[in-house]
Amino acid sequence: MMTLLKKITILKIAVIVIVCIIMANEYHRMINKFPYLFNLFMLFISSIYVFLCFSLLMINIFRLITF
């Protein structure tokens, strides 16, 4: 039987994945509306965002495995 902590961790993983997908779709819609340098800046910000999403997912999955 799953503990409450495992259920909360699974819910956090699902929310992070959904938010990451939504933000990635929004970035791809904006890519052709702005000049080249602004696109490079947005690419930098989105890469930081993807890294943060990935690290949050890994932390939560590690927590799920260890409990």
C-alpha positions, 0 to 999 in steps of 0.5 A: 500500500502506498504511503501518503508521501509516495502519493504526493511525490507522484502527484508532484512529478505529474504536475511538473511534467504537465507544466514542462510540456505546456511551457515547451509548447508556448516557447515553440509558438513564440519562436518566429515572432521575435528577432534573432537575438531575442530568440537566442535569449529565449533559447537560453532561458528555455534551456535553463527551464528544461534543466530545472524541470529535469532536476526537479523530476530526478529529485522527486523520482529519487525520493520516490525510490528511496521511500 
